[in-house]
Amino acid sequence: MNLATRKLTRIFIAAVLALSVVRGYAQDAKLQLSNLDKLSEKAARVTDVTLDGSLLQFAVNLIEKIDAEDKDVAQLQSIIKNLKGIYIKSFEFDEASQYSKADVDAIRSQLTSPRWSKIVQSVEKRRNEYDEIYLLRNGNRVDGVVILVAEAKELTVVNLVGEVPVDKVASLERHLSIGDKQSGKNKQKKENGHDQE
Amino acid sequence: MHFSEDDLREALKRKDPGEGFTQRTIARVNQARVNQAQVSQSKSESKPEPAKKNNGAFLVWWMHRPVWTIAVVAMLLLAFGIGGYQYSEYRHAVEMRLARQRQQQLQQEAERARDQAIMALEIARAKMNHVLQHAQLQAEPNDKIRRQRL
């Protein structure tokens, strides 16, 4: 084996290792939420969002085409452009205690890695409410967010994968009306009292 | 072996063919013709040859009418040309329609994905604020108690 071949082999191995590390890092931010699927039968209202790969890219391309003069649209664009995946599972029940502690623990167990840090926790034991926000930190950058809302009649897991500007997500306008943006009027409809909270 | 001139002269001298030589010769020639005719008849009975006279007549008819020939060839060329053009136009229209359908389908998928992304971010924002609000509400009474103690 001559010198050039050795060098090429080393470069190839290094590239493969780097790729696998990057891939593993990206996969770390994505949680396995399939164990919650069984709750769909009991829930009165189910919201299941899985957006990644080409579908998310479609969405990003379309959102980027919207006139960015609108402040809210610009903010939306800045949030979504670096996202690699959006996964949401939300279950609302008519009665309390429809999901088990094991269901929630299966999510929490995926967040035990030291790279995940719990930044907010709100526990109300009398009302059986456990709300938590976790961040996957990479230096000063946030590469993943998990919002876990486990309440008596609700279980919601929001998993954002990719570079997430957390402050911008929290300060998004209450309602991002799609119809108005489509017609290019750039008039954001701000309906009060329709928030999900 | 050596032949003398006398031997050769003796061998090649004129001889009388005998009586009835002419009749015999004519009879043998006739017999040969009859045999040949029989052979050709038997061949024609075993393998009938295709009639070439008709084709030949057809070609001769066209060869004697060059204007007609040119007109028919021109018409055939025109018909094939128009047919080919129409077919290519039809294929193009079909391909364009399929491409439009694909484009529309992709556009619809993209719009659905965009709506879903916006909805997902709305949920993310709502839940994040919900958790932060709860955490803040929990922290507030503690602050009050702490301030009162101070």
Interface residues (C-beta under 8 A of the other chain):
Chain A: T47 V49 L51 L55 L56 F58 A59 V60 N61 L62 I63 L76 I79 I80 I86 I88 S90 V120 Q121 S122 V123 E124 E129 D131 E132 I133 V145 I147 V149 T156 V158 L160 V166 V169 A170 L172 H175 L176 I178 D195 Q196 E197
Chain B: L106 E109 A110 E111 A113 R114 D115 Q116 A117 I118 M119 A120 L121 E122 I123 A124 R125 A126 K127 M128 N129 H130 V131 L132 Q133 H134 A135 L137 Q138
